[in-house]
C-alpha cells in the first residue's frame, strides 16, 4: 500500500530525512497522522543534534570560567528521547497502522 501522507514543507532538513525513514516503517499512515509524524520527525532531529553534541563534546564540558558542568545537551537528548517514545507509542496504536481494510481477517 502506497503512503498518501503529504510531507510538510516546513520540516527542517534533518527532520525531512527522519520523515522519509519513518515512512518506511509506517507506510499506512494517513493525513490524519501528519501532525504526529511532523512532531516526531522534528523531535528526532532535535535528539540527533543533541546526541551528536554529546558524542563530540562529552557528557561533562568545561565552562568559560573553568568549572566543569554536565553537558546541557544531555537534558535535551533525554527529553527528546522520552517525547519520541510517547509519540511512537501513539503512532503505532493508530488505526491506520494496525488495520488495513483490504486485509482479510484470519482466525
ROMI-877382 format. One record per atom (N, C-alpha, C, O, CB): residue number from 1; chain; atom name; x, y, z. Coordinates in nm, 2 decimals, padded with zeros to 4 digits. Last residue first. Glycine has a CB too. Example, Ala and Ser with C-alpha at 12.3 -4.5 7.8 and 13.67 -1.06 7.14 Angstrom:
BEGIN
<2, A, N, <01.28, -00.22, 00.71>> <2, A, CA, <01.37, -00.11, 00.71>> <2, A, C, <01.29, 00.00, 00.79>> <2, A, O, <01.34, 00.11, 00.80>> <2, A, CB, <01.41, -00.06, 00.57>> <1, A, N, <01.32, -00.57, 00.78>> <1, A, CA, <01.23, -00.45, 00.78>> <1, A, C, <01.32, -00.33, 00.78>> <1, A, O, <01.42, -00.33, 00.85>> <1, A, CB, <01.13, -00.45, 00.90>> 
END
This chain:
BEGIN
<107, A, N, <-00.87, -01.63, 01.12>> <107, A, CA, <-00.89, -01.68, 01.26>> <107, A, C, <-00.83, -01.81, 01.27>> <107, A, O, <-00.83, -01.87, 01.38>> <107, A, CB, <-01.03, -01.68, 01.29>> <106, A, N, <-00.81, -01.34, 00.95>> <106, A, CA, <-00.78, -01.48, 00.95>> <106, A, C, <-00.79, -01.52, 01.10>> <106, A, O, <-00.73, -01.46, 01.19>> <106, A, CB, <-00.64, -01.51, 00.90>> <105, A, N, <-00.95, -01.10, 00.75>> <105, A, CA, <-00.94, -01.14, 00.88>> <105, A, C, <-00.91, -01.29, 00.88>> <105, A, O, <-00.99, -01.37, 00.81>> <105, A, CB, <-01.06, -01.11, 00.97>> <104, A, N, <-00.77, -00.95, 00.48>> <104, A, CA, <-00.88, -01.04, 00.53>> <104, A, C, <-00.85, -01.08, 00.67>> <104, A, O, <-00.73, -01.09, 00.71>> <104, A, CB, <-00.89, -01.16, 00.44>> <103, A, N, <-00.71, -00.61, 00.41>> <103, A, CA, <-00.66, -00.74, 00.47>> <103, A, C, <-00.78, -00.82, 00.51>> <103, A, O, <-00.88, -00.77, 00.56>> <103, A, CB, <-00.57, -00.71, 00.59>> <102, A, N, <-00.82, -00.37, 00.34>> <102, A, CA, <-00.80, -00.47, 00.23>> <102, A, C, <-00.76, -00.60, 00.28>> <102, A, O, <-00.77, -00.70, 00.21>> <102, A, CB, <-00.70, -00.41, 00.13>> <101, A, N, <-00.81, -00.21, 00.57>> <101, A, CA, <-00.94, -00.26, 00.52>> <101, A, C, <-00.93, -00.36, 00.41>> <101, A, O, <-01.03, -00.43, 00.39>> <101, A, CB, <-01.02, -00.14, 00.48>> <100, A, N, <-00.59, -00.27, 00.82>> <100, A, CA, <-00.59, -00.25, 00.67>> <100, A, C, <-00.72, -00.30, 00.62>> <100, A, O, <-00.75, -00.42, 00.63>> <100, A, CB, <-00.47, -00.31, 00.60>> <99, A, N, <-00.47, -00.15, 01.12>> <99, A, CA, <-00.58, -00.21, 01.05>> <99, A, C, <-00.56, -00.17, 00.90>> <99, A, O, <-00.53, -00.06, 00.87>> <99, A, CB, <-00.71, -00.16, 01.10>> <98, A, N, <-00.25, -00.02, 01.23>> <98, A, CA, <-00.29, -00.15, 01.29>> <98, A, C, <-00.40, -00.22, 01.21>> <98, A, O, <-00.42, -00.34, 01.22>> <98, A, CB, <-00.33, -00.14, 01.43>> <97, A, N, <-00.23, 00.22, 01.11>> <97, A, CA, <-00.12, 00.13, 01.11>> <97, A, C, <-00.16, -00.01, 01.14>> <97, A, O, <-00.11, -00.11, 01.09>> <97, A, CB, <-00.01, 00.18, 01.21>> <96, A, N, <-00.47, 00.35, 01.14>> <96, A, CA, <-00.42, 00.34, 01.00>> <96, A, C, <-00.30, 00.24, 01.00>> <96, A, O, <-00.27, 00.19, 00.89>> <96, A, CB, <-00.37, 00.48, 00.96>> <95, A, N, <-00.51, 00.35, 01.42>> <95, A, CA, <-00.58, 00.25, 01.33>> <95, A, C, <-00.53, 00.24, 01.19>> <95, A, O, <-00.53, 00.13, 01.14>> <95, A, CB, <-00.73, 00.29, 01.32>> <94, A, N, <-00.22, 00.38, 01.62>> <94, A, CA, <-00.32, 00.45, 01.53>> <94, A, C, <-00.38, 00.34, 01.44>> <94, A, O, <-00.31, 00.25, 01.39>> <94, A, CB, <-00.25, 00.55, 01.44>> <93, A, N, <-00.02, 00.28, 01.77>> <93, A, CA, <-00.16, 00.24, 01.80>> <93, A, C, <-00.26, 00.30, 01.71>> <93, A, O, <-00.38, 00.28, 01.73>> <93, A, CB, <-00.18, 00.27, 01.95>> <92, A, N, <00.20, 00.40, 01.67>> <92, A, CA, <00.19, 00.26, 01.65>> <92, A, C, <00.05, 00.20, 01.69>> <92, A, O, <00.02, 00.09, 01.66>> <92, A, CB, <00.30, 00.19, 01.71>> <91, A, N, <00.16, 00.66, 01.77>> <91, A, CA, <00.15, 00.64, 01.62>> <91, A, C, <00.13, 00.49, 01.60>> <91, A, O, <00.06, 00.45, 01.50>> <91, A, CB, <00.28, 00.69, 01.55>> <90, A, N, <00.20, 00.63, 02.04>> <90, A, CA, <00.07, 00.68, 01.99>> <90, A, C, <00.06, 00.65, 01.84>> <90, A, O, <-00.05, 00.60, 01.80>> <90, A, CB, <00.06, 00.83, 02.01>> <89, A, N, <00.47, 00.54, 02.05>> <89, A, CA, <00.36, 00.46, 02.10>> <89, A, C, <00.22, 00.50, 02.05>> <89, A, O, <00.14, 00.42, 02.01>> <89, A, CB, <00.36, 00.47, 02.26>> <88, A, N, <00.59, 00.76, 01.93>> <88, A, CA, <00.59, 00.63, 01.86>> <88, A, C, <00.48, 00.54, 01.92>> <88, A, O, <00.42, 00.47, 01.84>> <88, A, CB, <00.73, 00.57, 01.88>> <87, A, N, <00.54, 00.95, 02.14>> <87, A, CA, <00.49, 00.97, 02.00>> <87, A, C, <00.48, 00.84, 01.92>> <87, A, O, <00.39, 00.81, 01.86>> <87, A, CB, <00.57, 01.08, 01.93>> <86, A, N, <00.69, 00.84, 02.35>> <86, A, CA, <00.55, 00.86, 02.36>> <86, A, C, <00.48, 00.87, 02.23>> <86, A, O, <00.37, 00.81, 02.20>> <86, A, CB, <00.52, 00.99, 02.45>> <85, A, N, <00.95, 00.85, 02.24>> <85, A, CA, <00.89, 00.72, 02.28>> <85, A, C, <00.74, 00.73, 02.29>> <85, A, O, <00.67, 00.64, 02.25>> <85, A, CB, <00.95, 00.68, 02.41>> <84, A, N, <00.98, 01.12, 02.20>> <84, A, CA, <00.97, 01.03, 02.08>> <84, A, C, <00.91, 00.90, 02.12>> <84, A, O, <00.83, 00.85, 02.05>> <84, A, CB, <01.11, 01.01, 02.02>> <83, A, N, <01.00, 01.21, 02.46>> <83, A, CA, <00.89, 01.25, 02.38>> <83, A, C, <00.87, 01.16, 02.26>> <83, A, O, <00.76, 01.13, 02.22>> <83, A, CB, <00.92, 01.40, 02.34>> <82, A, N, <01.24, 01.08, 02.53>> <82, A, CA, <01.12, 01.05, 02.60>> <82, A, C, <01.00, 01.09, 02.52>> <82, A, O, <00.90, 01.01, 02.51>> <82, A, CB, <01.12, 01.11, 02.74>> <81, A, N, <01.42, 01.22, 02.36>> <81, A, CA, <01.40, 01.07, 02.35>> <81, A, C, <01.28, 01.03, 02.42>> <81, A, O, <01.21, 00.94, 02.36>> <81, A, CB, <01.52, 01.00, 02.41>> <80, A, N, <01.40, 01.48, 02.45>> <80, A, CA, <01.36, 01.45, 02.31>> <80, A, C, <01.33, 01.30, 02.30>> <80, A, O, <01.24, 01.25, 02.23>> <80, A, CB, <01.46, 01.50, 02.21>> <79, A, N, <01.51, 01.44, 02.71>> <79, A, CA, <01.37, 01.49, 02.69>> <79, A, C, <01.32, 01.46, 02.55>> <79, A, O, <01.20, 01.42, 02.53>> <79, A, CB, <01.36, 01.64, 02.72>> <78, A, N, <01.77, 01.36, 02.64>> <78, A, CA, <01.69, 01.28, 02.72>> <78, A, C, <01.54, 01.31, 02.71>> <78, A, O, <01.46, 01.23, 02.69>> <78, A, CB, <01.73, 01.29, 02.87>> <77, A, N, <01.87, 01.58, 02.49>> <77, A, CA, <01.87, 01.44, 02.43>> <77, A, C, <01.77, 01.36, 02.51>> <77, A, O, <01.69, 01.28, 02.45>> <77, A, CB, <02.00, 01.38, 02.43>> <76, A, N, <01.85, 01.79, 02.68>> <76, A, CA, <01.78, 01.79, 02.55>> <76, A, C, <01.76, 01.66, 02.49>> <76, A, O, <01.65, 01.62, 02.45>> <76, A, CB, <01.85, 01.89, 02.45>> <75, A, N, <02.03, 01.69, 02.87>> <75, A, CA, <01.89, 01.71, 02.90>> <75, A, C, <01.81, 01.71, 02.78>> <75, A, O, <01.70, 01.65, 02.77>> <75, A, CB, <01.88, 01.84, 02.99>> <74, A, N, <02.27, 01.69, 02.72>> <74, A, CA, <02.22, 01.57, 02.78>> <74, A, C, <02.07, 01.58, 02.81>> <74, A, O, <02.00, 01.48, 02.79>> <74, A, CB, <02.30, 01.53, 02.91>> <73, A, N, <02.33, 01.95, 02.66>> <73, A, CA, <02.26, 01.87, 02.56>> <73, A, C, <02.22, 01.73, 02.60>> <73, A, O, <02.14, 01.67, 02.54>> <73, A, CB, <02.36, 01.86, 02.44>> <72, A, N, <02.48, 02.04, 02.87>> <72, A, CA, <02.33, 02.07, 02.87>> <72, A, C, <02.26, 02.00, 02.76>> <72, A, O, <02.13, 01.98, 02.77>> <72, A, CB, <02.31, 02.22, 02.85>> <71, A, N, <02.70, 01.84, 03.03>> <71, A, CA, <02.67, 01.89, 02.90>> <71, A, C, <02.52, 01.92, 02.90>> <71, A, O, <02.44, 01.83, 02.92>> <71, A, CB, <02.72, 01.80, 02.79>> <70, A, N, <02.78, 01.93, 03.37>> <70, A, CA, <02.72, 01.84, 03.27>> <70, A, C, <02.68, 01.91, 03.14>> <70, A, O, <02.64, 02.02, 03.14>> <70, A, CB, <02.59, 01.77, 03.34>> <69, A, N, <03.09, 02.11, 03.41>> <69, A, CA, <02.94, 02.10, 03.42>> <69, A, C, <02.89, 01.99, 03.33>> <69, A, O, <02.95, 01.96, 03.23>> <69, A, CB, <02.88, 02.24, 03.38>> <68, A, N, <03.37, 02.27, 03.56>> <68, A, CA, <03.31, 02.16, 03.48>> <68, A, C, <03.16, 02.15, 03.51>> <68, A, O, <03.12, 02.18, 03.62>> <68, A, CB, <03.38, 02.02, 03.50>> <67, A, N, <03.51, 02.60, 03.53>> <67, A, CA, <03.44, 02.49, 03.60>> <67, A, C, <03.39, 02.39, 03.51>> <67, A, O, <03.36, 02.41, 03.39>> <67, A, CB, <03.32, 02.55, 03.69>> <66, A, N, <03.61, 02.80, 03.37>> <66, A, CA, <03.70, 02.69, 03.41>> <66, A, C, <03.63, 02.57, 03.48>> <66, A, O, <03.69, 02.47, 03.50>> <66, A, CB, <03.81, 02.74, 03.49>> <65, A, N, <03.44, 02.98, 03.27>> <65, A, CA, <03.50, 03.02, 03.40>> <65, A, C, <03.60, 02.91, 03.45>> <65, A, O, <03.66, 02.92, 03.55>> <65, A, CB, <03.40, 03.05, 03.50>> <64, A, N, <03.33, 02.85, 03.05>> <64, A, CA, <03.43, 02.96, 03.03>> <64, A, C, <03.50, 03.00, 03.15>> <64, A, O, <03.62, 03.04, 03.15>> <64, A, CB, <03.36, 03.08, 02.97>> <63, A, N, <03.32, 02.49, 03.14>> <63, A, CA, <03.26, 02.63, 03.12>> <63, A, C, <03.37, 02.73, 03.10>> <63, A, O, <03.48, 02.71, 03.13>> <63, A, CB, <03.17, 02.66, 03.24>> <62, A, N, <03.36, 02.19, 02.99>> <62, A, CA, <03.43, 02.29, 03.07>> <62, A, C, <03.37, 02.42, 03.04>> <62, A, O, <03.36, 02.46, 02.92>> <62, A, CB, <03.59, 02.29, 03.04>> <61, A, N, <03.13, 01.91, 03.03>> <61, A, CA, <03.20, 02.02, 02.95>> <61, A, C, <03.27, 02.11, 03.04>> <61, A, O, <03.23, 02.12, 03.16>> <61, A, CB, <03.10, 02.09, 02.85>> <60, A, N, <03.05, 01.57, 03.01>> <60, A, CA, <03.09, 01.68, 03.10>> <60, A, C, <03.17, 01.78, 03.02>> <60, A, O, <03.26, 01.75, 02.94>> <60, A, CB, <03.18, 01.64, 03.22>> <59, A, N, <03.01, 01.41, 02.81>> <59, A, CA, <02.90, 01.43, 02.90>> <59, A, C, <02.92, 01.54, 03.00>> <59, A, O, <02.83, 01.60, 03.05>> <59, A, CB, <02.87, 01.30, 02.98>> <58, A, N, <03.14, 01.53, 02.49>> <58, A, CA, <03.14, 01.45, 02.61>> <58, A, C, <03.02, 01.49, 02.70>> <58, A, O, <02.95, 01.58, 02.68>> <58, A, CB, <03.27, 01.47, 02.68>> <57, A, N, <03.14, 01.64, 02.24>> <57, A, CA, <03.20, 01.72, 02.35>> <57, A, C, <03.20, 01.64, 02.48>> <57, A, O, <03.26, 01.69, 02.58>> <57, A, CB, <03.12, 01.84, 02.37>> <56, A, N, <03.04, 01.44, 02.05>> <56, A, CA, <03.16, 01.53, 02.02>> <56, A, C, <03.22, 01.59, 02.14>> <56, A, O, <03.35, 01.59, 02.15>> <56, A, CB, <03.11, 01.64, 01.93>> <55, A, N, <02.83, 01.33, 02.19>> <55, A, CA, <02.94, 01.24, 02.14>> <55, A, C, <03.06, 01.33, 02.11>> <55, A, O, <03.17, 01.28, 02.14>> <55, A, CB, <02.89, 01.17, 02.01>> <54, A, N, <02.68, 01.56, 02.23>> <54, A, CA, <02.73, 01.48, 02.35>> <54, A, C, <02.84, 01.39, 02.30>> <54, A, O, <02.94, 01.38, 02.37>> <54, A, CB, <02.61, 01.40, 02.41>> <53, A, N, <02.62, 01.63, 01.97>> <53, A, CA, <02.69, 01.73, 02.06>> <53, A, C, <02.75, 01.65, 02.17>> <53, A, O, <02.87, 01.67, 02.21>> <53, A, CB, <02.60, 01.84, 02.11>> <52, A, N, <02.47, 01.41, 01.88>> <52, A, CA, <02.60, 01.45, 01.82>> <52, A, C, <02.68, 01.54, 01.90>> <52, A, O, <02.80, 01.52, 01.91>> <52, A, CB, <02.57, 01.51, 01.68>> <51, A, N, <02.25, 01.45, 02.05>> <51, A, CA, <02.33, 01.33, 02.06>> <51, A, C, <02.47, 01.35, 02.00>> <51, A, O, <02.57, 01.32, 02.05>> <51, A, CB, <02.26, 01.21, 01.99>> <50, A, N, <02.14, 01.68, 01.95>> <50, A, CA, <02.19, 01.68, 02.08>> <50, A, C, <02.28, 01.56, 02.10>> <50, A, O, <02.38, 01.57, 02.17>> <50, A, CB, <02.07, 01.67, 02.18>> <49, A, N, <02.07, 01.59, 01.69>> <49, A, CA, <02.16, 01.70, 01.71>> <49, A, C, <02.22, 01.70, 01.85>> <49, A, O, <02.34, 01.72, 01.86>> <49, A, CB, <02.09, 01.84, 01.68>> <48, A, N, <01.88, 01.39, 01.75>> <48, A, CA, <02.00, 01.36, 01.68>> <48, A, C, <02.11, 01.47, 01.69>> <48, A, O, <02.23, 01.44, 01.71>> <48, A, CB, <01.97, 01.34, 01.53>> <47, A, N, <01.68, 01.53, 01.88>> <47, A, CA, <01.75, 01.43, 01.96>> <47, A, C, <01.89, 01.40, 01.89>> <47, A, O, <01.99, 01.39, 01.95>> <47, A, CB, <01.67, 01.30, 01.96>> <46, A, N, <01.59, 01.69, 01.67>> <46, A, CA, <01.64, 01.75, 01.79>> <46, A, C, <01.73, 01.65, 01.87>> <46, A, O, <01.84, 01.69, 01.92>> <46, A, CB, <01.52, 01.80, 01.88>> <45, A, N, <01.51, 01.50, 01.49>> <45, A, CA, <01.61, 01.59, 01.45>> <45, A, C, <01.68, 01.66, 01.57>> <45, A, O, <01.80, 01.67, 01.58>> <45, A, CB, <01.56, 01.70, 01.36>> <44, A, N, <01.30, 01.39, 01.65>> <44, A, CA, <01.41, 01.30, 01.61>> <44, A, C, <01.53, 01.39, 01.57>> <44, A, O, <01.65, 01.37, 01.61>> <44, A, CB, <01.37, 01.21, 01.49>> <43, A, N, <01.13, 01.61, 01.66>> <43, A, CA, <01.19, 01.56, 01.78>> <43, A, C, <01.31, 01.47, 01.75>> <43, A, O, <01.41, 01.48, 01.82>> <43, A, CB, <01.09, 01.48, 01.87>> <42, A, N, <01.05, 01.62, 01.39>> <42, A, CA, <01.13, 01.73, 01.45>> <42, A, C, <01.20, 01.69, 01.58>> <42, A, O, <01.31, 01.73, 01.60>> <42, A, CB, <01.04, 01.85, 01.47>> <41, A, N, <00.92, 01.37, 01.37>> <41, A, CA, <01.03, 01.40, 01.28>> <41, A, C, <01.12, 01.51, 01.34>> <41, A, O, <01.24, 01.50, 01.34>> <41, A, CB, <00.99, 01.43, 01.14>> <40, A, N, <00.71, 01.41, 01.55>> <40, A, CA, <00.81, 01.30, 01.57>> <40, A, C, <00.94, 01.33, 01.49>> <40, A, O, <01.05, 01.31, 01.54>> <40, A, CB, <00.75, 01.17, 01.53>> <39, A, N, <00.57, 01.62, 01.43>> <39, A, CA, <00.64, 01.64, 01.57>> <39, A, C, <00.74, 01.53, 01.59>> <39, A, O, <00.85, 01.56, 01.64>> <39, A, CB, <00.53, 01.63, 01.68>> <38, A, N, <00.49, 01.49, 01.20>> <38, A, CA, <00.57, 01.61, 01.19>> <38, A, C, <00.64, 01.63, 01.32>> <38, A, O, <00.76, 01.66, 01.32>> <38, A, CB, <00.47, 01.74, 01.16>> <37, A, N, <00.34, 01.28, 01.30>> <37, A, CA, <00.46, 01.25, 01.23>> <37, A, C, <00.55, 01.37, 01.22>> <37, A, O, <00.67, 01.36, 01.22>> <37, A, CB, <00.43, 01.20, 01.09>> <36, A, N, <00.13, 01.43, 01.41>> <36, A, CA, <00.21, 01.35, 01.49>> <36, A, C, <00.34, 01.31, 01.43>> <36, A, O, <00.45, 01.32, 01.49>> <36, A, CB, <00.13, 01.22, 01.53>> <35, A, N, <00.02, 01.56, 01.17>> <35, A, CA, <00.08, 01.64, 01.28>> <35, A, C, <00.17, 01.56, 01.38>> <35, A, O, <00.27, 01.60, 01.42>> <35, A, CB, <-00.04, 01.70, 01.36>> <34, A, N, <-00.05, 01.32, 01.01>> <34, A, CA, <00.05, 01.42, 00.97>> <34, A, C, <00.11, 01.50, 01.09>> <34, A, O, <00.23, 01.51, 01.10>> <34, A, CB, <00.00, 01.51, 00.87>> <33, A, N, <-00.26, 01.15, 01.06>> <33, A, CA, <-00.14, 01.14, 01.14>> <33, A, C, <-00.03, 01.23, 01.11>> <33, A, O, <00.08, 01.23, 01.17>> <33, A, CB, <-00.09, 01.00, 01.13>> <32, A, N, <-00.44, 01.22, 00.86>> <32, A, CA, <-00.48, 01.24, 01.00>> <32, A, C, <-00.36, 01.23, 01.10>> <32, A, O, <-00.36, 01.29, 01.20>> <32, A, CB, <-00.59, 01.14, 01.04>> <31, A, N, <-00.33, 01.13, 00.63>> <31, A, CA, <-00.31, 01.28, 00.66>> <31, A, C, <-00.36, 01.31, 00.80>> <31, A, O, <-00.31, 01.41, 00.86>> <31, A, CB, <-00.39, 01.36, 00.56>> <30, A, N, <-00.20, 00.81, 00.73>> <30, A, CA, <-00.28, 00.90, 00.65>> <30, A, C, <-00.26, 01.04, 00.69>> <30, A, O, <-00.18, 01.07, 00.78>> <30, A, CB, <-00.43, 00.86, 00.67>> <29, A, N, <00.02, 00.53, 00.71>> <29, A, CA, <-00.02, 00.65, 00.78>> <29, A, C, <-00.10, 00.73, 00.68>> <29, A, O, <-00.08, 00.73, 00.56>> <29, A, CB, <00.10, 00.73, 00.83>> <28, A, N, <00.13, 00.30, 00.61>> <28, A, CA, <-00.02, 00.31, 00.60>> <28, A, C, <-00.07, 00.44, 00.67>> <28, A, O, <-00.19, 00.46, 00.68>> <28, A, CB, <-00.08, 00.19, 00.67>> <27, A, N, <00.40, 00.26, 00.65>> <27, A, CA, <00.36, 00.30, 00.52>> <27, A, C, <00.21, 00.33, 00.51>> <27, A, O, <00.16, 00.38, 00.41>> <27, A, CB, <00.39, 00.19, 00.42>> <26, A, N, <00.61, 00.29, 00.87>> <26, A, CA, <00.47, 00.31, 00.88>> <26, A, C, <00.41, 00.35, 00.75>> <26, A, O, <00.37, 00.47, 00.73>> <26, A, CB, <00.44, 00.42, 00.99>> <25, A, N, <00.87, 00.25, 00.79>> <25, A, CA, <00.82, 00.17, 00.90>> <25, A, C, <00.67, 00.18, 00.91>> <25, A, O, <00.60, 00.08, 00.95>> <25, A, CB, <00.88, 00.21, 01.03>> <24, A, N, <00.91, 00.44, 00.59>> <24, A, CA, <00.94, 00.30, 00.56>> <24, A, C, <00.88, 00.21, 00.67>> <24, A, O, <00.85, 00.10, 00.63>> <24, A, CB, <01.09, 00.29, 00.56>> <23, A, N, <00.85, 00.68, 00.73>> <23, A, CA, <00.75, 00.63, 00.63>> <23, A, C, <00.78, 00.48, 00.59>> <23, A, O, <00.69, 00.41, 00.55>> <23, A, CB, <00.74, 00.72, 00.51>> <22, A, N, <01.09, 00.73, 00.86>> <22, A, CA, <00.97, 00.68, 00.94>> <22, A, C, <00.87, 00.62, 00.84>> <22, A, O, <00.80, 00.52, 00.88>> <22, A, CB, <00.91, 00.79, 01.02>> <21, A, N, <01.25, 00.82, 00.66>> <21, A, CA, <01.29, 00.70, 00.72>> <21, A, C, <01.16, 00.64, 00.79>> <21, A, O, <01.14, 00.52, 00.78>> <21, A, CB, <01.40, 00.71, 00.82>> <20, A, N, <01.12, 01.07, 00.60>> <20, A, CA, <01.13, 00.96, 00.49>> <20, A, C, <01.17, 00.83, 00.55>> <20, A, O, <01.11, 00.73, 00.51>> <20, A, CB, <01.24, 01.00, 00.39>> <19, A, N, <01.16, 01.20, 00.85>> <19, A, CA, <01.02, 01.17, 00.79>> <19, A, C, <01.03, 01.06, 00.69>> <19, A, O, <00.95, 00.96, 00.70>> <19, A, CB, <00.97, 01.30, 00.73>> <18, A, N, <01.43, 01.23, 00.85>> <18, A, CA, <01.37, 01.14, 00.95>> <18, A, C, <01.23, 01.10, 00.90>> <18, A, O, <01.19, 00.98, 00.91>> <18, A, CB, <01.36, 01.21, 01.09>> <17, A, N, <01.46, 01.42, 00.65>> <17, A, CA, <01.53, 01.29, 00.64>> <17, A, C, <01.46, 01.19, 00.73>> <17, A, O, <01.44, 01.07, 00.69>> <17, A, CB, <01.68, 01.30, 00.66>> <16, A, N, <01.32, 01.63, 00.77>> <16, A, CA, <01.27, 01.57, 00.65>> <16, A, C, <01.33, 01.44, 00.62>> <16, A, O, <01.27, 01.35, 00.57>> <16, A, CB, <01.30, 01.67, 00.53>> <15, A, N, <01.49, 01.69, 00.99>> <15, A, CA, <01.36, 01.63, 01.02>> <15, A, C, <01.30, 01.57, 00.89>> <15, A, O, <01.23, 01.46, 00.89>> <15, A, CB, <01.26, 01.73, 01.07>> <14, A, N, <01.70, 01.81, 00.85>> <14, A, CA, <01.72, 01.69, 00.93>> <14, A, C, <01.59, 01.61, 00.96>> <14, A, O, <01.59, 01.49, 00.95>> <14, A, CB, <01.79, 01.72, 01.06>> <13, A, N, <01.57, 02.03, 00.74>> <13, A, CA, <01.63, 01.93, 00.65>> <13, A, C, <01.65, 01.80, 00.73>> <13, A, O, <01.63, 01.69, 00.67>> <13, A, CB, <01.76, 01.98, 00.60>> <12, A, N, <01.25, 02.09, 00.90>> <12, A, CA, <01.39, 02.12, 00.88>> <12, A, C, <01.45, 02.01, 00.80>> <12, A, O, <01.40, 01.90, 00.79>> <12, A, CB, <01.46, 02.12, 01.03>> <11, A, N, <00.93, 02.13, 00.74>> <11, A, CA, <01.02, 02.04, 00.81>> <11, A, C, <01.17, 02.09, 00.79>> <11, A, O, <01.21, 02.13, 00.68>> <11, A, CB, <01.01, 01.90, 00.77>> <10, A, N, <00.75, 02.27, 00.59>> <10, A, CA, <00.83, 02.35, 00.69>> <10, A, C, <00.92, 02.26, 00.77>> <10, A, O, <00.98, 02.31, 00.86>> <10, A, CB, <00.74, 02.42, 00.78>> <9, A, N, <00.60, 02.11, 00.42>> <9, A, CA, <00.71, 02.19, 00.36>> <9, A, C, <00.80, 02.25, 00.47>> <9, A, O, <00.92, 02.27, 00.44>> <9, A, CB, <00.65, 02.30, 00.28>> <8, A, N, <00.52, 01.78, 00.53>> <8, A, CA, <00.51, 01.92, 00.55>> <8, A, C, <00.63, 02.00, 00.49>> <8, A, O, <00.74, 01.95, 00.50>> <8, A, CB, <00.49, 01.96, 00.70>> <7, A, N, <00.43, 01.53, 00.30>> <7, A, CA, <00.53, 01.58, 00.39>> <7, A, C, <00.52, 01.73, 00.40>> <7, A, O, <00.51, 01.80, 00.30>> <7, A, CB, <00.67, 01.54, 00.33>> <6, A, N, <00.12, 01.36, 00.30>> <6, A, CA, <00.20, 01.47, 00.24>> <6, A, C, <00.30, 01.52, 00.34>> <6, A, O, <00.27, 01.55, 00.46>> <6, A, CB, <00.11, 01.58, 00.20>> <5, A, N, <00.04, 01.02, 00.27>> <5, A, CA, <00.06, 01.13, 00.36>> <5, A, C, <00.16, 01.23, 00.29>> <5, A, O, <00.25, 01.20, 00.23>> <5, A, CB, <00.13, 01.08, 00.49>> <4, A, N, <00.00, 00.79, 00.14>> <4, A, CA, <-00.07, 00.90, 00.09>> <4, A, C, <-00.04, 01.03, 00.17>> <4, A, O, <-00.10, 01.14, 00.14>> <4, A, CB, <-00.22, 00.88, 00.07>> <3, A, N, <00.19, 00.51, 00.05>> <3, A, CA, <00.16, 00.61, 00.15>> <3, A, C, <00.11, 00.73, 00.09>> <3, A, O, <00.16, 00.78, -00.01>> <3, A, CB, <00.28, 00.65, 00.24>> <2, A, N, <00.06, 00.21, -00.09>> <2, A, CA, <00.14, 00.33, -00.10>> <2, A, C, <00.10, 00.44, 00.00>> <2, A, O, <-00.02, 00.45, 00.03>> <2, A, CB, <00.13, 00.39, -00.25>> <1, A, N, <00.08, -00.12, 00.00>> <1, A, CA, <00.00, 00.00, 00.00>> <1, A, C, <00.09, 00.12, 00.00>> <1, A, O, <00.18, 00.14, 00.08>> <1, A, CB, <-00.10, 00.00, 00.12>> 
END
